[in-house]
């Protein structure tokens, strides 16, 4: 599990890039049968914005499995 306040494209300097890079490294190391850690954020933004972030990361090769990145507020609302 990687817990983060937020992972937003183009924000937070190198933090977002480094967090996603670590997740990919853990996936290559075999975590969760190669799927990598669950990325759990607790950003109070909208579910639509979070979906856009995941899509952006996937389009740019930063996230290979959209189901591995979730938001605590979205989960609670569901």
BAMAR-398148 format. One record per atom (N, C-alpha, C, O): x, y, z; residue number from 1; residue in three letters. Coordinates in nm, 4 decimals, padded with zeros to 6 digits, m for minus. Each point is the difference from the previous one (the first is absolute). Layout:
         x         y         z  kegu  keke
         X         Y         Z   NUM   Ala
...
This chain:
         x         y         z  kegu  keke
   00.0845  m00.1179   00.0000     1   Unk
  m00.0845   00.1179   00.0000     1   Unk
   00.0888   00.1238   00.0000     1   Unk
   00.0929   00.0105   00.0800     1   Unk
  m00.1215   00.0819  m00.1688     2   Unk
   00.0639   00.1309  m00.0008     2   Unk
  m00.1103   00.0993   00.0329     2   Unk
  m00.0986   00.0106  m00.0730     2   Unk
   00.1151   00.0613   00.1819     3   Unk
  m00.0987   00.0968   00.0458     3   Unk
   00.0524   00.1397  m00.0273     3   Unk
   00.1134   00.0325   00.0351     3   Unk
  m00.1960   00.0503  m00.0979     4   Unk
   00.0430   00.1346  m00.0376     4   Unk
  m00.1167   00.0971   00.0134     4   Unk
  m00.1157  m00.0364  m00.0212     4   Unk
   00.1477   00.1590   00.0563     5   Unk
  m00.1061   00.1001   00.0079     5   Unk
  m00.0629   00.0212  m00.1373     5   Unk
  m00.1221   00.0109  m00.0116     5   Unk
   00.2042  m00.0050  m00.0914     6   Unk
  m00.0524   00.0121  m00.1357     6   Unk
   00.1094  m00.0377  m00.0988     6   Unk
   00.1190   00.0087   00.0302     6   Unk
  m00.1613  m00.0503  m00.1479     7   Unk
   00.0887  m00.0247  m00.1133     7   Unk
  m00.0672   00.0648  m00.1201     7   Unk
  m00.0897  m00.0577  m00.0613     7   Unk
   00.1344   00.1783   00.0289     8   Unk
  m00.0632   00.0790  m00.1052     8   Unk
   00.1051   00.0331  m00.1063     8   Unk
   00.1078   00.0497   00.0325     8   Unk
  m00.1391  m00.0771  m00.1593     9   Unk
   00.0959   00.0311  m00.1062     9   Unk
   00.0409   00.1468   00.0024     9   Unk
  m00.0851   00.0884   00.0094     9   Unk
   00.2154  m00.0628  m00.0178    10   Unk
   00.0520   00.1358  m00.0080    10   Unk
   00.0034   00.0760   00.1313    10   Unk
   00.0285   00.1197   00.0009    10   Unk
  m00.0570  m00.1865   00.1097    11   Unk
  m00.0003   00.0653   00.1307    11   Unk
   00.1049  m00.0617   00.0913    11   Unk
   00.0489  m00.1100  m00.0260    11   Unk
  m00.0155   00.1792   00.1301    12   Unk
   00.0837  m00.0509   00.1081    12   Unk
   00.1427  m00.0344  m00.0416    12   Unk
   00.0616  m00.0905   00.0563    12   Unk
  m00.0104   00.1616  m00.1532    13   Unk
   00.1390  m00.0211  m00.0395    13   Unk
   00.0260  m00.1432  m00.0404    13   Unk
  m00.0741  m00.0573  m00.0799    13   Unk
   00.1780   00.0001   00.1343    14   Unk
   00.0371  m00.1362  m00.0363    14   Unk
  m00.0673  m00.1062   00.0842    14   Unk
   00.0216  m00.1190  m00.0229    14   Unk
  m00.1029   00.1588   00.1205    15   Unk
  m00.0625  m00.0975   00.0886    15   Unk
  m00.0880  m00.0988  m00.0764    15   Unk
   00.0108  m00.1210   00.0199    15   Unk
  m00.0965   00.1713  m00.1057    16   Unk
  m00.0905  m00.0869  m00.0752    16   Unk
   00.0796  m00.0933  m00.0902    16   Unk
  m00.0278  m00.1198  m00.0056    16   Unk
   00.1260   00.1737  m00.0645    17   Unk
   00.0828  m00.0807  m00.0896    17   Unk
   00.0731  m00.1085   00.0779    17   Unk
   00.0037  m00.1157  m00.0419    17   Unk
   00.0547   00.1536   00.1559    18   Unk
   00.0750  m00.0952   00.0817    18   Unk
  m00.0924  m00.1082   00.0574    18   Unk
   00.0374  m00.1173   00.0037    18   Unk
  m00.1562   00.1553   00.0404    19   Unk
  m00.0931  m00.0977   00.0568    19   Unk
  m00.0416  m00.1031  m00.1042    19   Unk
  m00.0042  m00.1196   00.0289    19   Unk
  m00.0264   00.1653  m00.1493    20   Unk
  m00.0395  m00.0924  m00.1062    20   Unk
   00.1183  m00.0861  m00.0444    20   Unk
  m00.0180  m00.1173  m00.0329    20   Unk
   00.1378   00.1740   00.0318    21   Unk
   00.1190  m00.0778  m00.0352    21   Unk
   00.0233  m00.1104   00.1025    21   Unk
   00.0328  m00.1128  m00.0368    21   Unk
  m00.0492   00.1440   00.1641    22   Unk
   00.0164  m00.1021   00.1043    22   Unk
  m00.1044  m00.1095  m00.0148    22   Unk
   00.0305  m00.1177   00.0188    22   Unk
  m00.1520   00.1551  m00.0520    23   Unk
  m00.1054  m00.0997  m00.0194    23   Unk
   00.0354  m00.0936  m00.1158    23   Unk
  m00.0215  m00.1208   00.0095    23   Unk
   00.0752   00.1753  m00.1182    24   Unk
   00.0418  m00.0833  m00.1138    24   Unk
   00.1155  m00.0915   00.0400    24   Unk
   00.0039  m00.1162  m00.0405    24   Unk
   00.0899   00.1676   00.1195    25   Unk
   00.1120  m00.0825   00.0476    25   Unk
  m00.0502  m00.1156   00.0855    25   Unk
   00.0476  m00.1128  m00.0134    25   Unk
  m00.1430   00.1403   00.1006    26   Unk
  m00.0566  m00.1049   00.0838    26   Unk
  m00.0739  m00.1035  m00.0846    26   Unk
   00.0044  m00.1192   00.0304    26   Unk
  m00.0715   00.1632  m00.1350    27   Unk
  m00.0678  m00.0934  m00.0901    27   Unk
   00.1029  m00.0910  m00.0674    27   Unk
  m00.0186  m00.1215  m00.0070    27   Unk
   00.1270   00.1815  m00.0426    28   Unk
   00.1055  m00.0805  m00.0639    28   Unk
   00.0643  m00.0963   00.0988    28   Unk
   00.0496  m00.1054  m00.0397    28   Unk
  m00.0501   00.1404   00.1671    29   Unk
   00.0571  m00.0870   00.1033    29   Unk
  m00.0966  m00.1122   00.0386    29   Unk
   00.0356  m00.0876   00.0788    29   Unk
  m00.1569   00.0894  m00.1333    30   Unk
  m00.0940  m00.1081   00.0225    30   Unk
  m00.1099   00.0267   00.1000    30   Unk
  m00.0778  m00.0902   00.0307    30   Unk
   00.0690   00.2120   00.0214    31   Unk
  m00.1058   00.0323   00.0956    31   Unk
  m00.1366  m00.0236  m00.0642    31   Unk
  m00.0246   00.0411  m00.1134    31   Unk
  m00.0627  m00.1073   00.1871    32   Unk
  m00.1366  m00.0310  m00.0467    32   Unk
   00.0033  m00.0712  m00.1353    32   Unk
  m00.0726   00.0351  m00.0930    32   Unk
   00.1588  m00.1355   00.0853    33   Unk
   00.0142  m00.0792  m00.1227    33   Unk
   00.0337   00.0858  m00.1211    33   Unk
  m00.0442  m00.0287  m00.1113    33   Unk
   00.1228   00.1347   00.1331    34   Unk
   00.0441   00.0860  m00.1085    34   Unk
  m00.0923   00.1158  m00.0316    34   Unk
   00.0295   00.0802  m00.0885    34   Unk
  m00.1401  m00.0702   00.1590    35   Unk
  m00.0939   00.1110  m00.0227    35   Unk
   00.0460   00.1260   00.0727    35   Unk
  m00.0398   00.1107  m00.0363    35   Unk
   00.1213  m00.1265   00.1359    36   Unk
   00.0485   00.1142   00.0769    36   Unk
  m00.0898   00.0310   00.1175    36   Unk
  m00.1050  m00.0616   00.0182    36   Unk
   00.1479   00.1582   00.0613    37   Unk
  m00.0755   00.0336   00.1208    37   Unk
  m00.1310   00.0713  m00.0334    37   Unk
  m00.0177   00.0553  m00.1085    37   Unk
  m00.0713  m00.0587   00.2040    38   Unk
  m00.1222   00.0795  m00.0102    38   Unk
   00.0384   00.1440   00.0326    38   Unk
   00.0613   00.0250   00.1038    38   Unk
  m00.0957   00.0693  m00.1894    39   Unk
   00.0254   00.1420   00.0233    39   Unk
  m00.1281   00.0604   00.0558    39   Unk
  m00.1008   00.0082  m00.0702    39   Unk
   00.1044   00.0336   00.1947    40   Unk
  m00.1191   00.0542   00.0644    40   Unk
   00.0243   00.1460   00.0354    40   Unk
   00.0899   00.0318   00.0779    40   Unk
  m00.1707   00.0568  m00.1357    41   Unk
   00.0123   00.1425   00.0296    41   Unk
  m00.1175   00.0433   00.0871    41   Unk
  m00.1027  m00.0675   00.0065    41   Unk
   00.1196   00.1789   00.0589    42   Unk
  m00.1099   00.0577   00.0784    42   Unk
  m00.0159   00.1470  m00.0350    42   Unk
  m00.0023   00.0874   00.0867    42   Unk
  m00.0086  m00.0633  m00.2171    43   Unk
  m00.0222   00.1322  m00.0571    43   Unk
  m00.1509   00.0255  m00.0039    43   Unk
  m00.0734  m00.0804  m00.0576    43   Unk
   00.0251   00.1899   00.1171    44   Unk
  m00.1436   00.0244   00.0034    44   Unk
  m00.0586   00.0523  m00.1311    44   Unk
  m00.1139   00.0468  m00.0014    44   Unk
   00.1882  m00.0535  m00.1078    45   Unk
  m00.0522   00.0447  m00.1294    45   Unk
  m00.1166  m00.0877  m00.0449    45   Unk
  m00.0450  m00.0875   00.0740    45   Unk
  m00.0021   00.1109  m00.1929    46   Unk
  m00.1152  m00.0743  m00.0512    46   Unk
   00.0420  m00.1357  m00.0567    46   Unk
   00.1145  m00.0199  m00.0404    46   Unk
  m00.2101  m00.0721   00.0387    47   Unk
   00.0258  m00.1313  m00.0588    47   Unk
   00.0350   00.0137  m00.1480    47   Unk
   00.0834  m00.0746  m00.0514    47   Unk
  m00.1469   00.1696  m00.0171    48   Unk
   00.0304   00.0227  m00.1422    48   Unk
   00.1448   00.0464  m00.0186    48   Unk
   00.0685  m00.0442  m00.0922    48   Unk
  m00.0230   00.1330   00.1795    49   Unk
   00.1387   00.0467  m00.0089    49   Unk
   00.0963  m00.1152   00.0251    49   Unk
   00.1022  m00.0111  m00.0678    49   Unk
  m00.1334  m00.0744   00.1641    50   Unk
   00.0872  m00.1137   00.0290    50   Unk
   00.0054  m00.0956  m00.1189    50   Unk
   00.1057  m00.0549  m00.0313    50   Unk
  m00.2182   00.0353  m00.0340    51   Unk
  m00.0036  m00.0852  m00.1196    51   Unk
   00.0857   00.0607  m00.1111    51   Unk
   00.0696  m00.0721  m00.0716    51   Unk
  m00.0747   00.2044   00.0574    52   Unk
   00.0840   00.0680  m00.0995    52   Unk
   00.1479  m00.0187   00.0322    52   Unk
   00.0806  m00.0215  m00.0904    52   Unk
  m00.0447   00.0294   00.2164    53   Unk
   00.1395  m00.0186   00.0398    53   Unk
   00.0462  m00.1407  m00.0358    53   Unk
   00.1074  m00.0179  m00.0575    53   Unk
  m00.1887  m00.0819   00.0915    54   Unk
   00.0365  m00.1386  m00.0325    54   Unk
   00.0150  m00.0175  m00.1507    54   Unk
   00.0945  m00.0641  m00.0458    54   Unk
  m00.1864   00.1200  m00.0308    55   Unk
   00.0066  m00.0115  m00.1460    55   Unk
   00.1265   00.0658  m00.0536    55   Unk
   00.0656  m00.0549  m00.0885    55   Unk
  m00.0309   00.1712   00.1408    56   Unk
   00.1224   00.0691  m00.0433    56   Unk
   00.1218  m00.0873   00.0277    56   Unk
   00.0857  m00.0169  m00.0867    56   Unk
  m00.0780  m00.0383   00.2070    57   Unk
   00.1143  m00.0840   00.0350    57   Unk
   00.0069  m00.1229  m00.0892    57   Unk
   00.1087  m00.0407  m00.0410    57   Unk
  m00.2221  m00.0181   00.0110    58   Unk
  m00.0031  m00.1173  m00.0876    58   Unk
   00.0438   00.0360  m00.1417    58   Unk
   00.0774  m00.0733  m00.0616    58   Unk
  m00.1266   00.1860   00.0097    59   Unk
   00.0359   00.0436  m00.1355    59   Unk
   00.1497   00.0255  m00.0130    59   Unk
   00.0571  m00.0171  m00.1078    59   Unk
   00.0061   00.0577   00.2171    60   Unk
   00.1426   00.0318  m00.0024    60   Unk
   00.0879  m00.1130   00.0537    60   Unk
   00.1182   00.0204   00.0277    60   Unk
  m00.1760  m00.1387  m00.0132    61   Unk
   00.0759  m00.1170   00.0411    61   Unk
   00.0423  m00.0014   00.1456    61   Unk
   00.0871  m00.0780   00.0386    61   Unk
  m00.1475   00.1629   00.0425    62   Unk
   00.0362   00.0069   00.1415    62   Unk
  m00.0810  m00.0973   00.0849    62   Unk
   00.0392  m00.0321   00.1121    62   Unk
  m00.1509  m00.0144  m00.1645    63   Unk
  m00.0899  m00.0884   00.0732    63   Unk
  m00.0525  m00.1025  m00.0987    63   Unk
  m00.0610   00.0364  m00.1006    63   Unk
   00.0837  m00.1638   00.1278    64   Unk
  m00.0429  m00.1020  m00.0954    64   Unk
  m00.1335  m00.0635   00.0359    64   Unk
  m00.0675  m00.0549  m00.0871    64   Unk
   00.0284   00.0618   00.2142    65   Unk
  m00.1258  m00.0589   00.0441    65   Unk
  m00.0769   00.1051   00.0789    65   Unk
   00.0338   00.0294   00.1147    65   Unk
  m00.1366   00.0268  m00.1758    66   Unk
  m00.0767   00.1073   00.0643    66   Unk
  m00.0608  m00.0420   00.1337    66   Unk
  m00.0213   00.0840   00.0874    66   Unk
  m00.0063  m00.2114  m00.0710    67   Unk
  m00.0610  m00.0460   00.1243    67   Unk
   00.0966   00.0041   00.1180    67   Unk
  m00.0423  m00.0143   00.1147    67   Unk
   00.1716   00.0337  m00.1413    68   Unk
   00.0998   00.0038   00.1079    68   Unk
   00.0107   00.1380   00.0628    68   Unk
   00.0725   00.0170   00.0981    68   Unk
  m00.1428   00.0823  m00.1520    69   Unk
   00.0028   00.1359   00.0561    69   Unk
  m00.1415   00.0392   00.0386    69   Unk
  m00.0894   00.0083  m00.0842    69   Unk
   00.0708   00.0156   00.2138    70   Unk
  m00.1330   00.0334   00.0503    70   Unk
   00.0100   00.1205   00.0937    70   Unk
   00.1077   00.0359   00.0475    70   Unk
  m00.2236   00.0248  m00.0228    71   Unk
  m00.0057   00.1152   00.0894    71   Unk
  m00.0935  m00.0314   00.1168    71   Unk
  m00.1112  m00.0494  m00.0187    71   Unk
   00.1591   00.0792   00.1390    72   Unk
  m00.0757  m00.0321   00.1200    72   Unk
  m00.1370   00.0687   00.0025    72   Unk
  m00.0991  m00.0620   00.0386    72   Unk
   00.0926   00.1870  m00.0785    73   Unk
  m00.1268   00.0726  m00.0002    73   Unk
  m00.0979  m00.0594  m00.1020    73   Unk
  m00.1197  m00.0102   00.0269    73   Unk
   00.1708  m00.0282  m00.1425    74   Unk
  m00.0861  m00.0643  m00.1009    74   Unk
  m00.0552  m00.1320   00.0529    74   Unk
  m00.1174  m00.0320  m00.0184    74   Unk
   00.2044  m00.0435   00.0842    75   Unk
  m00.0419  m00.1299   00.0560    75   Unk
  m00.1078   00.0198   00.1061    75   Unk
  m00.0988  m00.0734   00.0032    75   Unk
   00.1178   00.1722   00.0832    76   Unk
  m00.0967   00.0264   00.1072    76   Unk
  m00.1354   00.0445  m00.0574    76   Unk
  m00.1053  m00.0392   00.0504    76   Unk
   00.1093   00.1210  m00.1556    77   Unk
  m00.1235   00.0481  m00.0611    77   Unk
  m00.0763  m00.1128  m00.0686    77   Unk
  m00.1230  m00.0001  m00.0038    77   Unk
   00.1978  m00.0958  m00.0503    78   Unk
  m00.0634  m00.1134  m00.0690    78   Unk
  m00.0669  m00.0914   00.1010    78   Unk
  m00.0589  m00.1012  m00.0378    78   Unk
